[in-house]
């Protein structure tokens, strides 16, 4: 706040040179006095200072309404989770965002709900890029179809402006968890767009990535693996669709080695030629919050920087749920398993530090709560259903219960980190 009173007090008793009575013996007029004051160097400096402070205060006040608040899982008391709001970023009005699209693929109702959550997040965050969902050709979007799949597809189309594209699910493996992941590679065939971004799990809008220099593929590194292997992470893939690249993908799918999945394909094709997206901010794993305090250097990029879980989640724009053997957040799990796998509190300078535990628990609970976007029913999956028949069971969105049966742990993929 500018202290105008102190400035005025500093001028008291100050008479500029020439402020004596004029030639007629009269006191100078207001105009004459003002003119004399303005000729004073000291007065000009003071007035300039007042003007600068006033304009600066006004600018800061107005900017307060434009500076985006970072997404934070904590409220003022640093204990209670609050809304996970995405930072809004100004868009360049000269950019045609209709040539870009976020792409999701779905192969069952649970993943359909996950995709709907991402599109809802992109919509709420003000993303300007188009949204595209690839779904099994056998699903219907007819208004007369009352199935959950049909209802959620129509909701994506009508409420979040999602373009619906029917496709044939690409299953190249009998693995119930990873076998359908090849379907995401059909994004290379969406040539109606200049660039598309395929995302797994949870994300805020990342429109700025569409504007990075041109490259057939851009991906982050799988930072949790051996850095000398330079392994790419297919959790976030920014690509330029083309018939040529799609033909390379399809040829690779026709010549798979045993136990190869989508991540092997993109690494074999693009390991040495893709544009590298920084993993920090754009490829955070939930398991990072379960890591030991001295083992965050792969994510942070240095051994010198101190880990701060609260700051990390605030800056992150993409998070992938990966806590093997803890199940994914759309899979029902017992409370005892959660208690066993959650991050531990650690001794800190001010006592027990439970920041990582609070962030991690909030991430999972927030994900489950946000599945209300799929109401009137949640789509929750039991692990036994995935491993045996991939049947889907729906629970009320207002009454999600943990299964009483023992948890069945799925085997990890070769790319799954183990913290």
N, C-alpha and C positions, 0 to 999 in steps of 0.2 A: 504494500500500500504506500502511495506517495504521501509524505508528510508535508503537506502544503503549509501548515501553520509554522513549522520551523523555517521554511524557506522565506515566508513573509516576515517572520521575526528577525531574520538575518538582514533584512533591508531597513528595519527601523533605525531612524537616526541617520540614515545615509542620505546625503544631499549631493547630487552630482554637480560637477563643475558647471557654473553658468546658471544655477538656479536662483540667482539673486533677482531683485525687482528689475523690471524692464526699463526702457528709456523714459517712460512716462511716470516712473516711480511706483508703478502698480505691480502687484504680484503677477507672475506669469500665468497665462490661461492653462487649462487642463491640457490642451493640445500642445502648447509650448513645453509644458513640463514633461509630457509623455515623449515628445521628440527628444528632449535632453536625456531622459532616462534611457531611451533606446540607443543613444549614441555612446552610452557607457558600456565598456567591454565587460565589466562584471555583471551587469544586468543581462546583457545578451547571452553570456554563458549560463546564467541561472535559468533564463527562459528556455534555452535550448535543452538544458537538463530536464526541466519540467516536461517539455514536449516529448522527449525521448521516453521518459518514465511513463507518461500517460499512454502513449501509443503502444509501448511494450506491454503494459498492464491490460489494455484492451485486446491486444492480439492473443495473449495467453488465455484470457477469459473466453474468447470466442473459440480458440483452438481446443479448449477443454471439451467442447461438444463434438469435436472431430477426431481427437486422438483415440484410437480404438483401445478398449480395455483388453488385456491379455486374458486368455482362457484360464481360469483358475478353479481348482476343485475345492477351495476353502473360502469360507466367509470371513467376516471381520475377526471372529474369535479364533481363527486358525484351527478349529476343531471340527466344525460342521461343514460337510460338503455343500457347495452351492452350485448354481447352474454352470455347466461347462460351456461357456459362450465362446464362439469362434471370433477371432479378430477380423474386423471388417477392413478391407483395404481398398483404396480408391482405384477405379479402373480407368484406363486410358480410353477416352471416347473415340479415338481414332482407330482402335483395334476392333476388328470384326470377330467377335467371340462366337458367332454362329458357325464358324469353321472349325471349332473345337468341341470336344465332348468328353464327359466322364462316362466310362463304360463299366457296367456290372454284368456278370453272368449268373444265372440261378439254375439250379438243377433239382431243388426240392423246396418245400414250403418254408423250412427254417432259414435257408439261405435267401429266399425271397424276402422274408421279413428283414434280414440283415441289410439287404440292398435298399429296401425301402427306407430304413433308418439313415443310410448314407445319403440318399437323395433328399430326405427331409432336412438333414444337416446342411447339405449344399444349398438348398433352397433358403433356409433360414439365414445362412451366412451371406446371402446375396451373390452367389456365384453367377457369372454371366454366361458361362459355357453351357452348351446343350447337355442333355442327359440321355443315355441310351441303355436299355436293358435287353440282354439276350436271354430268351427263355425257351424251354422245351416246346417243340412244335406241336406236341399233343395237347398242350394247355389251351383253354378257351378264354377269350375275353368278351364273349357274348354277354349281354346284359341279363339274359335269362339264366346264366350259369351262376349258381349260388355257392359254388365251392370256394374255399379259402384262397386257393391260387388265383382264381378268376377275379375275386373281389380285390385282392391286393394288386394285381396287375392293373386293373381299372383305376384303382386309387393312385398308383404311381403315374399313370397317364393323365388323369384328370386333375390331381392336386399338385403334382410336382413337375408337370410338363415333360414326362419321360417318354422318349420314343421307344416303342416296343418292337423288338425284332425277333421273330421266331427262328430258332436254329435247331439243328440236330446235335444233341449232346455228344461230345467227343469223349468216349470212354475207351481208353487203351490199356486199362489195368483192372484187375478184379478188386483192387484195394478200395474199401468202402469210403475211406476218408479222402484219399488223394486222387482216386481214379478219374473223377470228373474234372480235375483241375486243368486238363488239356483244353477244355471248352473256352477258357479265357483267351486262348491264342486265336480264336476266331475274330478277335478285335482287329487283327491285321487285315481283315477283309472288309472293314467298314470304310470303304474308300469314298463315301460321300462326305467325309470329314478330312481336313488337312492334318489334324492331330487328334489323337484320343488318349485318354489316361485310364488305365485299368487299375482298380484299387481292390485290395483285400481289407477286411475288418472295418476299422472306424477311421474317419477322417473329417477334417474341416475342408473348406474350399482352398484350392491351391492354384488358382487361375494364373498366377505369375509364372508357373512352370511351362505353360503353353507358349510363353514368349522367349524361352531360352533358344540359343542358336540351333539351327536345323540339324537333325541327325535322324537316321532311320529309327533308332531306339535310344532312349535315355532311361537309366535305372540307377538306384543306389547300390552300393556294395553290401553284401551280407557281413556286416562289421563284426558279428559274433564268431565268425569262422576264421580260419588261418588267413591273415592278410596277404601272405605270399601267394595264396591260391587265386586272389583277386576275384572271388566268387560274387556274381551278381545276385541281387535279391529280386524275385519276381512278384513281391508283394505290392510294389508300385512300378508300373511300366508305362512310360510315356512313349508313344510310337506314332510313326507316320504311315498310315495304312497305304498299301500299294499291292497291285497284282504280283509284282516281283517278289516282295518280301513274304506275301502270303504263300506263294508257291514254294519258297524255301522252308517255311514253317510246315506246310503239309508234307513235303518230302521228308523232313526230319521226323515227323510223326509216323511216317510209313517205315522208317528204319530205326526204330527205337531199340536200345539195348535193354536187357532185363532190368527191371526196377528203375527205369528212367521215367521222369515226370516232366512237367512243364518247365521247371527250373533248370533241369539238365539241358533242355532244348535251347532256351534262350542263352545259357552260358556257352554252349558249344558254338552257337551262331554269332554271338555279339560280345563275348568276353573282351576281345581286343579292339572293338570298333565302336562301342556305344559311348554316348555322352554320360558321364558319371554325375548323378544327382547326389548332393551331400546327404549322408544317412542321418546326420544330426538334424533334427527338426522334421525330416521327411521320412524317417523309417525307424521309429522308436518301438522297441519291444516291451510289452508289459512285464516280461520276466526281468528286465533290467532293474526293476525296483526290488527284486528278491536277491540281487547279486550282493556279494560282500563289498564293504565300503572301499576296499583297495583294488577292486577289480572292474572299475567302470572306465578304465582308460581307453578301451576299444571304442566305446561310444563317445566319450568326451574328446578323444583325439589326442590326449596327452596324459602323462602321469602326474603332472604338476597341478592341474585344475582340480579343485575340491568338488566332490559330488554334492549337489543340492537338488533333491528330488522335487521339491516344490517349484524351483525355478525351471527345471527340465520339463515338467508337465505343462508349465505355462507357455513355453516357447514351442512345444511340439505341435505340428499340424497334421501328423499322421501317426497312428498308433496301431500296431498289430498285436493281437492277443496271442501270446506264445509263452506258456508256463508249464510245458510238459514236465511231469505227468498230470498236472492239474488240467481238467477239461476246459474247452472253449466256453465262453460265457453264455452261449445259447443252449448249452447242455446242462441238464439238471445234475446237481452234485450235492452230496451230504455236507452238513455243517462241520462234521468232524474232519472231513477232507480239507475243507477251507481252512479250518484252524491249524491243521497240520502243515499246509503249504503256504500260508500267508507269510509275508516278510516279518522278521523278528524286530522287536524294538532293540535299540543299541544304546550303550552308555554314551552320553554326550557331556559337554562342559556344564550344561545346566540340568543334568539329570537324564532320564530316559528320553531318547529321541525316537518317536514312532512315526515320523513323517512318511517314510517309504511305505510302511504298513497302511497308513491312512489313505495315501494316494492309491495304492494297489487295490484295497478293498473298495474304495469309492469307484474306481474304474469299472469293476465288475458289477457293482450294484447299480451304478448309473446306466450301464449298458442294458441291464435287465429291466430297469424302470422305463427306459426310453423305448422299449419294445411295445409300449402302449400305442405307438403309432400304427401297430398292426391290429389293434382292437377291432372287433369285440373279443377276439381270443388271441392269446399269445401262442406262438409256435415254439414249443420246447422239445428238445430231443433227448431221449435217454440213450446212454452209450450202448446198451444192449441192442437197441433198435438199429443203431448205425452199423454195428458189427454183424448183425444177423440178417436183418431184412430192410433196414433203412425206413421202417415205418415211422410216422411222425405222430406224436401225441400233442394235443393242444390243452393248455391250462388257462384258466381265467386270468385275465390281465390284472385283476384286483386281488388274486389269491394264488400267487406262485408258491408252490410247496416243494420242498426238497424230497427226493425219493428216499424211501426207507431201505431199499435194497442196497447191497454193497456196490461201491463204485467199480466200474470196469475201466481199466486204463488202456487206452488205445496205444499201439506202438508208434513211436515217432518216425517222421521221415528222416532221411539222412541229413536234411538241412535244418532240422528242428534243433534249436539250442537247448541245452540242459543247464540250468543255472543252479 
